[in-house]
Structure formats: structure tokens, C-alpha cells
Amino acid sequence: MVLGGMLWLVGRFSLPLGRLPGDIFIQRDGSSFYFPITTMILLSLVLTVVANLIGRFFNR
């Protein structure tokens, strides 16, 4: 629920997550394929930094 709410907020503020250069979107007759690889890498980096900061804060 939290992740869904965050994605909804990102959409409301017009951040380009999911539409970054490097995200793969293929549309053919009657089907489509979407793989947001750049967005996943960016979110992974941000969440890693946040998790490390939280871990360091609570280990003191």
C-alpha cells in the first residue's frame, strides 16, 4: 500500500519515473511490452542510500 501510494504521488507531481531514457516500451499489433530498467536502477540506488542512512542512524 505504501509503495502504491508513493507511485500515485509521483504521478501527481509529474516526475518522469517510468518514462526515463533507457526504459523499454515495445508496442505491436494487439500487444505491448514494458520494462522500466532505468527507473528500477534509479529506485534501487535511492532505496539503498536511504536504507544505509537509516541503518547507520539506528546503530549508534
N, C-alpha and C positions, 0 to 999 in steps of 0.2 A: 504494500500500500504506500509506503514511504517513497519507494522508487517511482511508482506510478504518479504520485503527487509531484515529485521533483520533475519528472518528464513533462507533466502538464504545465508546470510553472515555466520551464524552459521554452515551451511552445508559446506561452503567453507573452514572454519577453522577446520573442523573435530571435533567439540565439540560433545559430546555424547548425546545431548538433543534429546529425543525421543527414546533413546536406553539405558536408565538408568535402574539399577536393580529396580524392582518393577513395571515397565511399562508392561502392559499386552498385549500379542500378541498371538492370537489363530488362527491357520491356519488348515482348514479342506478341504475335497474334494470340490473344486469349490468355497469356500468362506473363508473369513478371517475377524477377529475382532481385532481391535487395540484400546487400551485405555491407553494413556500415563499418568497415575495417578501421578507417581513420578515426571515426568517432569512438570506437571501442578502445583503441590505443590511447587516445587522449583521456578518456574517462578512467582508464586503468592507471595512468600516470598520476592523475589528480587524486584518485582514491588511495593510491599507495602513499603519496605525500601526506594526505590527511591522516591515514592510519598510523604512519610513523610519528607524526606530531602528537597524536593522541596517546600513542604508546609511550613516548618519551615523557609526556606530561604526567601520566599516571604512575610511572616507575620511579619518580622522585620521592 
